[in-house]
Amino acid sequence: MSDYEATVNNFIHLLRTQPKLFSKEDNIQLIELLNSQSDDVKSLSNSISDWLEEHPQVDDALAELENNTAERGPGSRKLNSNIPKYQTDKKSLLNAIQQSSESTKEDENKDDRS
């Protein structure tokens, strides 16, 4: 798996497992950003990296995931064995953002009822 694929895969995993890291505004920004990109994994990965520069809390969480990966030969990385392998395309990313957004809404509704 290339570094680009690993970044996209780990970001999808973060969206699915830690949706509270992403605000409603974050999700909107990400959808707009990714919709303007091609489906090329390198382009998607670079867009995510650029977005992360302005979102240090999410960047730190992603870095923690990536630090738990075992390095292999140059240019390839083995995923953390605890992280499933996702499709690393635009559709999968957008679906993960949508699911993250829905999880955030559910959590907000629970908080409102408390």
VMD Tcl script that draws the C-alpha trace (Angstrom):
set ca {
  {0.00 0.00 0.00}
  {1.40 3.38 -0.98}
  {1.74 6.24 1.47}
  {-1.13 8.01 -0.31}
  {-3.42 5.01 0.08}
  {-2.38 4.62 3.72}
  {-3.20 8.28 4.45}
  {-6.65 8.01 2.83}
  {-7.32 4.66 4.51}
  {-6.32 5.92 7.95}
  {-8.36 9.11 7.47}
  {-11.44 7.04 6.60}
  {-10.81 4.94 9.71}
  {-10.57 8.10 11.81}
  {-13.85 9.40 10.37}
  {-15.57 6.12 11.17}
  {-14.15 5.52 14.63}
  {-13.72 9.06 16.03}
  {-16.49 11.17 14.48}
  {-16.45 13.58 17.44}
  {-13.13 14.94 16.14}
  {-15.00 16.43 13.18}
  {-17.39 19.34 13.59}
  {-20.32 19.94 11.29}
  {-18.26 22.68 9.64}
  {-15.32 20.30 9.20}
  {-17.55 17.82 7.41}
  {-18.92 20.51 5.10}
  {-15.39 21.74 4.31}
  {-14.19 18.22 3.60}
  {-17.10 17.43 1.29}
  {-16.55 20.64 -0.68}
  {-12.80 20.06 -0.84}
  {-13.06 16.45 -1.97}
  {-15.81 17.15 -4.49}
  {-13.41 19.54 -6.22}
  {-10.76 16.80 -6.56}
  {-10.34 13.97 -9.03}
  {-10.76 10.39 -7.83}
  {-6.98 9.93 -7.92}
  {-5.72 8.67 -4.54}
  {-2.68 10.97 -4.66}
  {-4.90 14.02 -5.18}
  {-7.24 12.93 -2.38}
  {-4.35 12.28 -0.01}
  {-2.74 15.65 -0.76}
  {-6.06 17.42 -0.19}
  {-6.47 15.67 3.15}
  {-2.91 16.62 4.12}
  {-3.55 20.27 3.23}
  {-6.79 20.26 5.24}
  {-5.04 18.68 8.23}
  {-2.56 21.57 8.38}
  {-5.44 23.77 9.56}
  {-6.91 21.13 11.92}
  {-4.15 20.11 14.36}
  {-6.39 18.04 16.64}
  {-7.42 15.79 13.76}
  {-3.86 15.78 12.41}
  {-2.56 14.61 15.80}
  {-5.11 11.78 15.93}
  {-4.17 10.69 12.41}
  {-0.47 10.85 13.28}
  {-1.12 8.60 16.27}
  {-2.78 6.05 13.97}
  {0.07 6.29 11.49}
  {2.69 5.89 14.23}
  {1.15 2.53 15.01}
  {1.96 1.25 11.53}
  {4.88 -0.97 10.78}
  {7.25 0.45 8.19}
  {8.23 -1.67 5.23}
  {10.32 -0.92 2.20}
  {10.64 2.59 0.76}
  {7.38 3.95 -0.57}
  {5.15 1.34 1.02}
  {3.69 0.98 4.44}
  {1.89 -1.85 6.16}
  {-1.30 -0.70 7.80}
  {-1.80 -1.06 11.50}
  {-3.28 -4.55 11.75}
  {-6.11 -3.15 13.88}
  {-7.28 -0.89 11.03}
  {-9.38 -2.51 8.32}
  {-8.52 -1.85 4.70}
  {-11.07 0.48 3.11}
  {-11.62 1.45 -0.49}
  {-9.41 4.50 -0.97}
  {-11.53 6.36 -3.49}
  {-13.53 9.58 -3.39}
  {-16.87 7.82 -2.96}
  {-15.64 5.93 0.12}
  {-14.24 9.12 1.63}
  {-17.48 11.02 1.05}
  {-19.49 8.15 2.55}
  {-17.26 8.13 5.64}
  {-17.70 11.90 6.03}
  {-21.46 11.53 5.70}
  {-21.50 8.77 8.33}
  {-19.30 10.87 10.61}
  {-21.71 13.76 10.20}
  {-24.66 11.55 11.10}
  {-22.84 10.22 14.18}
  {-22.11 13.77 15.28}
  {-25.78 14.72 14.89}
  {-26.85 11.70 16.94}
  {-24.43 12.67 19.70}
  {-25.69 16.27 19.69}
  {-29.28 15.04 19.98}
  {-28.33 12.85 22.95}
  {-26.63 15.83 24.60}
  {-29.74 17.99 24.06}
  {-31.94 15.39 25.75}
  {-29.66 15.15 28.80}
}
mol new
graphics top color blue
foreach p $ca { graphics top sphere $p radius 0.5 }
foreach p [lrange $ca 0 end-1] q [lrange $ca 1 end] { graphics top cylinder $p $q radius 0.2 }
display resetview
